[in-house]
Each structure stands twice: as C-alpha cells, then as structure tokens.
Amino acid sequence: MSTSTLNNRNRARSLAVIAMASALVFTTACGAEGDRPGWKFLPGMMESVPHDTFEANPVSENGGMLLPPEGTIPVSGVPFPYGNTEEDAIRAGLELTNPMQPTPENVARGQHRYEAACLVCHGVGGEGDGPIIGRFPNPASLIADHAKSYPDGRIYHVITHGQGIMPAHALQVLPEERWAVVLYLRQLQGLLESGATEAASGEPEPAPLAEDTAADAIGGGQ
C-alpha cells in the first residue's frame, strides 16, 4: 500500500473523529435542562455587555435611565427660555418674531408639517374638524378671530409646549419647522394674502383652560 494512500486514510479518520467530537460537544451544549445550563462556547453572544431593556441601571440613583441635566440643549438646538406657563406664553408672543420669510417654499414646508402633525385634529382648513373628531374633544378653530389675534411667537410657544388639552409637539415638529407651520397657519387665516405675517401686537385675554372650556384654547385637542 502506497504512502499516499495511507496518508489519505489517516486524514479521513482524523476528519471523522473531529466531526464526531464536534457533534458530541454541540449535542451536549444544547442539552440544557432546568437549572443546568448548556456549555457556553461564545458567552458574549449570551451575556450582553450593555444593560438590557427594562433592566435596572446600577449607575443611576433610581435604577432608571440617565437623563441629561436640566436646561441641556442639543447641538443642533437653540435656547428656548420660555416655560409652560401663561405668563411665558404671553412673553413669547411679545418677544419672538418669525425669522422665516413667507416664500412659497417656506409655506409649502409648513403645510407639509401641518398635514403630518396637526391636520388629524385641526382639519384640512384649520376649522377643528379633523378625522379624530368624535373620539376626542373638538379643538378650537385656528381661523377664528381669537387664533388670528395670537402673535407668531405665542403660536410657536403653543406648538412647543401645548395648551389646554393639546400636548406639546416639540418632538414632532422641529424648531425651524414650527415657524414654517406658523406661516402656513397665517395663510389659512388669510393673513399672508395681505402681506401680514404677524398678528396684532396686543395680547388677548387668556382663554379658559378648564376641561369643559378647553376647546376655547388655540390648541384644542391636537
């Protein structure tokens, strides 16, 4: 028998032994039962380094997620020193002006965001007749005189913090997009046609925010 033939047979036997040993090892590893775990060949695939979802975080004091410090501003963000109060809403209306020009592009951008985030409650024309009506309280009309009297800065504040039963939409609408929404709202109100992009400078009497009269607030049920 030639040497090459013997080498081939030895190689075949070695491969067979390796295959059988591998099969035995994998069979044993898969034989976990009750409190007896199987063998771990790749522990990194079983035990994640980061914390798992809903797992207590030992780094934080309360075991929850670490939140950024109060007043933190994203790199792409801008300061907004107005809280969710009636006084700050009035102050925002007096101090903030819309930096966007009422160009067709900006108005179209505002329409896109309005239809994505506002139409469901406020309706196509801003009359408070969106498709959600019937399941939640009707929001106030955005084309009513009360809404028209709000300065641009106050509308921006409403989008940011919400008002009445309307929740904040700061996460749904980016800061620059809020100003575009204000432009589109002015178009719905018929104010852009006359070149007026700002409402009257006088601040109206605060709308009642009680539950039974929340529809009087500009945010209504958005």
C-alpha positions in Angstrom: 0.0 0.0 0.0 1.4 3.3 -1.0 2.3 6.1 1.4 -0.1 8.5 -0.2 -3.0 6.0 0.3 -2.1 5.7 4.0 -2.0 9.4 4.4 -5.4 9.8 2.8 -6.9 7.2 5.1 -5.3 8.8 8.2 -6.7 12.2 7.1 -10.1 10.7 6.6 -10.0 9.1 10.0 -8.9 12.4 11.6 -11.7 14.3 9.9 -14.2 11.7 11.1 -13.0 11.9 14.7 -13.2 15.7 14.6 -16.7 15.6 13.2 -17.9 13.1 15.8 -16.3 15.1 18.6 -17.9 18.3 17.3 -21.3 16.7 17.1 -21.0 15.3 20.6 -19.9 18.7 22.0 -22.7 20.6 20.3 -25.2 18.0 21.4 -24.1 18.3 25.0 -24.2 22.1 24.8 -27.7 22.0 23.6 -28.8 19.7 26.4 -29.7 22.5 28.9 -32.4 21.4 31.2 -33.9 23.1 34.3 -31.2 24.8 36.4 -28.5 23.0 34.4 -27.3 25.3 31.6 -25.6 24.1 28.5 -21.9 24.8 27.8 -21.1 28.3 26.7 -18.8 28.5 23.7 -19.5 32.2 22.9 -20.5 33.8 26.2 -20.5 37.2 24.5 -23.5 36.1 22.5 -25.4 35.2 25.6 -24.4 37.8 28.1 -24.7 41.4 26.7 -22.3 44.0 27.9 -24.8 46.9 28.0 -27.9 46.9 30.2 -30.8 45.0 28.7 -34.2 46.6 28.2 -36.1 47.1 31.5 -33.0 46.0 33.5 -32.1 48.1 36.5 -29.2 50.5 35.8 -26.8 50.4 38.7 -25.2 53.7 37.6 -28.2 55.9 38.3 -29.7 56.6 41.7 -33.2 55.3 40.9 -32.1 52.5 38.6 -33.6 54.1 35.6 -32.2 55.9 32.5 -29.7 58.7 32.9 -31.3 61.9 31.9 -29.4 65.0 30.6 -29.1 67.8 33.1 -31.9 70.4 33.3 -31.5 73.0 30.6 -29.5 70.8 28.3 -29.7 72.0 24.7 -28.9 69.6 21.7 -26.0 70.5 19.5 -28.5 71.3 16.7 -30.9 73.1 19.0 -31.4 76.7 20.1 -32.3 78.0 23.6 -36.0 78.5 24.3 -36.2 80.3 27.7 -40.0 80.0 28.0 -41.7 77.6 30.3 -45.1 76.1 30.0 -47.0 78.9 31.8 -49.5 81.5 30.7 -47.0 84.3 31.6 -44.3 82.8 29.4 -46.7 82.2 26.6 -47.6 85.9 26.6 -43.9 86.8 26.9 -43.0 84.6 23.9 -45.7 86.3 21.9 -44.2 89.7 22.7 -40.6 88.8 22.3 -40.4 86.3 19.5 -40.8 87.1 15.8 -40.9 84.7 12.9 -37.4 84.6 11.2 -38.8 82.9 8.1 -39.9 84.8 5.1 -43.4 83.9 3.6 -41.9 82.4 0.5 -43.8 79.7 -1.4 -41.1 77.2 -0.3 -41.4 78.0 3.4 -45.2 78.0 3.2 -45.2 74.6 1.5 -42.8 73.3 4.1 -45.2 74.5 6.8 -48.1 72.8 5.0 -46.2 69.5 4.9 -45.6 69.6 8.6 -49.1 70.8 9.4 -50.6 67.9 7.4 -48.3 65.4 9.2 -48.8 66.7 12.8 -51.8 69.0 13.1 -54.4 68.0 10.5 -55.6 64.9 12.4 -57.2 67.2 15.0 -57.4 70.7 13.4 -58.6 69.6 10.0 -57.5 70.5 6.5 -58.6 74.1 6.7 -57.8 74.6 10.4 -61.5 74.6 11.4 -61.2 72.0 14.2 -62.8 69.3 12.1 -60.0 66.7 11.7 -60.7 63.0 11.4 -60.1 62.4 15.1 -63.2 64.4 16.0 -65.8 62.2 17.8 -63.3 60.4 19.8 -61.7 63.4 21.5 -62.9 66.9 22.3 -63.1 69.2 19.4 -60.2 71.7 19.1 -60.9 75.3 18.6 -60.8 76.7 15.1 -57.4 78.1 14.0 -59.0 80.5 11.6 -61.2 82.2 14.3 -60.6 85.7 15.4 -59.1 84.5 18.7 -56.5 82.5 16.9 -55.8 85.3 14.4 -55.0 87.6 17.3 -52.2 85.4 18.7 -48.8 86.8 17.7 -46.5 84.4 15.9 -44.3 83.9 19.0 -47.2 82.7 21.0 -48.3 80.2 18.3 -44.7 78.9 18.3 -45.0 78.6 22.1 -48.2 76.6 21.8 -46.6 74.2 19.3 -43.6 73.8 21.6 -45.4 73.4 25.0 -49.0 72.7 24.1 -52.0 74.5 25.5 -55.2 73.3 27.2 -55.7 69.7 26.2 -53.3 69.9 23.4 -50.0 68.2 24.3 -46.6 69.5 23.4 -45.4 68.9 19.8 -41.8 69.8 20.3 -40.7 66.2 19.4 -43.0 66.0 16.3 -42.1 69.4 14.9 -38.6 70.7 14.8 -37.9 74.3 15.9 -37.4 75.7 12.4 -40.4 73.7 11.1 -42.6 75.3 13.8 -42.0 78.7 12.2 -43.0 77.3 8.8 -46.2 75.9 10.3 -46.9 79.4 11.6 -46.6 80.8 8.1 -48.9 78.2 6.7 -51.4 78.9 9.5 -51.3 82.6 8.6 -52.1 81.5 5.0 -55.1 79.5 6.2 -56.2 82.6 8.2 -55.9 84.7 5.1 -53.3 87.0 6.6 -50.5 86.2 4.2 -52.5 87.4 1.2 -52.4 90.9 2.7 -48.8 90.6 3.5 -49.3 90.4 7.2 -47.2 87.7 8.8 -47.6 88.9 12.3 -50.8 89.1 14.3 -51.9 92.1 16.2 -49.4 93.2 18.8 -51.9 93.3 21.6 -52.3 90.1 23.6 -55.9 88.8 24.0 -57.4 87.8 27.3 -56.2 84.3 28.2 -58.6 81.6 27.1 -60.1 79.5 29.9 -58.3 76.2 30.2 -60.8 74.3 32.3 -61.7 70.9 30.9 -65.2 71.9 29.9 -64.0 75.0 28.1 -60.6 73.8 26.8 -61.9 74.0 23.2 -61.6 77.8 23.5 -57.8 77.4 23.6 -56.0 77.5 20.3 -54.5 74.1 20.8 -57.9 72.4 21.5 -57.4 68.7 21.2 -54.4 68.4 19.0 
